[in-house]
């Protein structure tokens, strides 16, 4: 078999996404080179039959602010899928979300594009994968572990009790978390706000409830995030479970040796069942109880168990099996 795998999105354009870099490293560890999918179709060179393509987030790409941009993406992906079929290629489709986070706010044409792409990609794909074993079994998909992230040594002085990080967006439901958060528990909120309206809403909650919340309203680069995580005891992930299949925030936190407070989902449930320190809530009213549980817990080192379940070797072996089958 040819050792080149054709990827979307373009690996050269997704340089700041830690998950994507880690996934590509796992594919390389399995013995395969990666290239942008369009490289396969460009030029006059005779195309080989049976080339392997790996797609992530392409169905989500139609949830764009305007119909023109959504239409361009839709037509491009449709063109790629037709070419894959024509050259008898094999598509491996990794699904990350139940639906795009902003789909409900998109134009009805964008919603149509999304439903059509989900249908046609499901028909075209040889393997449809996701990072949740429970979700895969419930929805007729196949499972590939969510890769772990680079681990940094924990600081001796853990001075950040609770951390919320990443771009501050409405679907992450941080406002709902803060409405019920214990006033005597401090949080560091690190990430750029999606818009001024959300910033005003969250800052208003912090002020009205007199919460101990420090806000860093800016993009947090990888180096700074690693330093923050090394000082953190617990990361909070309040993302709505109806739109996500797996959460990179949860895996990143565990990779950094942190406990996690997360909304209940198939993904958080299976990680908790595997013995990792994931404390789940169904309602924000449970948050105070969870903070007490965490502070009474003796969270021992779980690096080896996490690496065995989600490490690069396991991901590489699983991806190789799907690529070769």
N, C-alpha and C positions, 0 to 999 in steps of 0.2 A: 504493500500500500504506500502511496505517496504520503510523505510525512508533513505536508503543508495543510493547515486548516484555515479556511476562509471565515473571517469574523465580521460581524456587525454588532455594535458600532465600531467604526474605524479605531483600531488600537492607538494610532498616532494622535487622535483627537480627544481621547479620554485619559489624559495623563494625570489628572488630579483625583481620579476616583480610585480609592484604595482597594475596594472590593474587586474592581475590574482588573487592576494590575495584579492582584493576588490570584485571580482566576486564570489569567494568561500565564502566570508563572507556573501554576499547577499543570496547565496543558503542556507547557515546555518541559516540565519535569517528567511528563508521560512520554516525552520523546518527539513532540510535534512542534514545528514552526507555525507561527500565525501570520496572516496577512489580511489586509482589508478585502472584503468580499468583492468590491468593484475591480480589484486587481485581476481577478480571475476572468472577468468579461472584457477587459480593455485589451486593445491590440489585436493583431491578426493571427497570433500564434494559435495553432490547433489546440482546442480545449480538450482536456482529458475527461473521459466519462467517470462518473462515480465520485467526484470531488466532494469533500465534507465541508459543510457550512455550520457555524455555531452562531445563533442569534440571541441577543439579550435586549429587552426593552423596546423592540422594534414596533410592536403593536401599540405601545404606550406613546409612541412618537407623534400620533395624530392628535393628541390632546394639547394642541397649540393655541396661542391667543387669537389667531385669525384663520379663516377657512383657507386662504391662499397657501399659507405655510403648511397646514394640515394636508391639503390636496397634493402639494409637491411631495411630501413624505409618503403619502398613501400610494401615489403613482410610482414612485421610485421603488418601494418595497414590492409592489405588485409586479413591476418589471423584473426585479431580482428573482422573485419566486417563479415567474414564467421561465426565466433562463435556467434556474436550478432544475425545473422539471424537464426542460428541453435537453439539457446535458446529463440527465439521469443522475443528478447530484443527490447527496444525502443531507437533509436538514436536521440539526439538533437544536431544538428551541428551548431555551431556559426561561421559564416564566417567573417573574419576581413579584408581581402584584396581581391581586384578584381583578383589579381595574385601576386605571391611572387615577392618581389622587385628585386631579382637577377635571376629571371627565364630566362630572355633573354640571360644571360651570361652562363647558365647551358648547359650541354650536351643534345643532342636531345633526348636521352633515358630518362633523367630526365624530360624533357618537356612532353614526352609521358606519363610517370608515373603520372605527375600532371593532365593531361587531363583525364586520366583513373580514378584517384581517385575522381576528381570532379564529373564525371559521376556516378560512383558507389555509392559514398556517397550521391549524390542527390537522387538516387533511394532508398537507404537504409533508409535515415533519415525520421523520422515521422515529424519533424519540422526542417526547415532550417532557422536560425535566422541571423539577422545582426543588427548593432547599428544605422543604418540610416533609418528613416521612409520613406524618399523619395526613397532611393535606394531599399528598400524592396518592395515598391509598383511598382517600375519600373522593377524589376527582379523576381517577383513571390516568394519573401521570406516573412518572418514574422518578426515583429519588437520587439526588447527588448531594453530598454534604455541603453545607455552607463553609467555605474556607475560613480558617482563622486568620488573624492579622498579626503583624509583627509585634512581638512582646518586648516590652521595656521593663526593666527592674523597678519594683515598687520602692518608693521612698520610705525611709524609716518613720518619717513624720507624715502621717496621713491627715492632712489639715483641710481636706475638702470632704465633708461628710456625704453630701449629695450633689450630683452634677447632672445637668441637662445640657446636651451639646448638639451642634449641627444647625443648619439653617432653620430659623424659627418660622414654621409654617402652620397654617390653620389646622390642617389634618392631624398634626401632632398633638392637638388638644392640650397644649400646655396651660392655656387659660383655665380649663376645667380642673387640671391637677392643682393649680395654685389656689383656686376657689376653696379647695378642701384640705390644703396642705397645713400641717401643724405649725402654729405661729412661732414655736420655740425651736424649730429645726431649720438650719441654714442651708441654702441652695446656691450654687453657682450656675448661672444661666449664660452659656457661652455660644454665641452664634449670631449671624446677621438676621434681622427681622425681614420677613417677606415684604412687608409694606408698613407705612406709617400708621395705618389704622390698627393693625394687629399690635404694633409696638405700644400705641397709646392705650389699648385695651388691657394689655398685660401689665404695663406700668401702673395703670389705675388700680388694678386688683392688688398689686404689691403695696401700693400706698394706702389704700383703704383698709386692708387687713393688717397693715404694719408688719409685713413678712420680712424675714431676714434673707433677702434675695439680692445677690450681687449680679449685675448685668454687664456682660461684655458684648456690646452690640457691634460685632465685626466678624468678618470671615476668620476662622481659626485654622491656620495651616497645620499640616501633619506634625511638624516638630513641636509646636505649641500644644496641640492636642495630646500628643504622647506624654508631654511633661505634666499636663493637667491630670490625665488618667493615672499617672504614676503616684499622684497625691490623693486619689479619690477612693473612698470606701464603697460607694454605691452610685450607680448610674440609673436615672429614671427614664423610662421609655413609655410614654403615654399614647403612642400612635394608635389611631383607630384600627381595630383588628379587621374591619369589614373590607378594607382595601389592600391589605398587605398579606403576602404568603409567608415571607421570612423577614427578619430585621437584621441588617448589618450593624446597627447600633448595639443590639444585644450581644452579638458575637464579638464585636470589637471590645466591648466592655469586659466580657469574660476573658478574652485574649489578654487583656491588661490586668487580670487578677481582681477585677471589681465584682461585687454583687450587683444584681439588677432588680429593680422594681419595674414590672411590665404588665401591661394590660393582658388579660387572658386571651390566648389564641392557640390554635394547634401547635404553632412553632414554640411559643413560650412553655406550653404544657410538656412537650416532648423533651425540651432541655431540662426542665425541672425534674421530670421523671428519670433522666439520665444522671441525676445527682448534682447538677450544677446549681449555684446559688441564685436562682431566679425566683423571686417572690411575686406572685401574681395577684391582681385585683380585677374584680368584675365591676365594681363601683368605686368612684373616688372617695366615698365615705370610709373605705377600708384602709386608706393610706396611713392614717395615724397608727393603726394596729400593726401594719407592716413595718413601719419604722421602728417600733418597739421590738418586734421579732428580730429584725436585722441587728439591732444594737445589742441584743442578748445572744446572738448567734456567734459561734466560734467558727469562722469561715476558714477552713484549712486550704492548703495549696492544692489546686486541682489541675495544674498545668498538664501533667502526663495524661490524665483522663481526657481532657479537652483535645489534646493533640491526637490521641488515639481515635477519637470519634470524628473530629472535623479537620484534622491536620492535612498538610499538603500531600503527604503520601497517600492518604485515604482518598482525597479528592482526585489526585492524578490517576490512581488505579481505577476509580469509578468512571472518570471521563474517558480513559483509554478503552474501557469495556464498551461504552456506548459508541465511540468513534469506530471501533473495529467490528461492531456487530451490525 
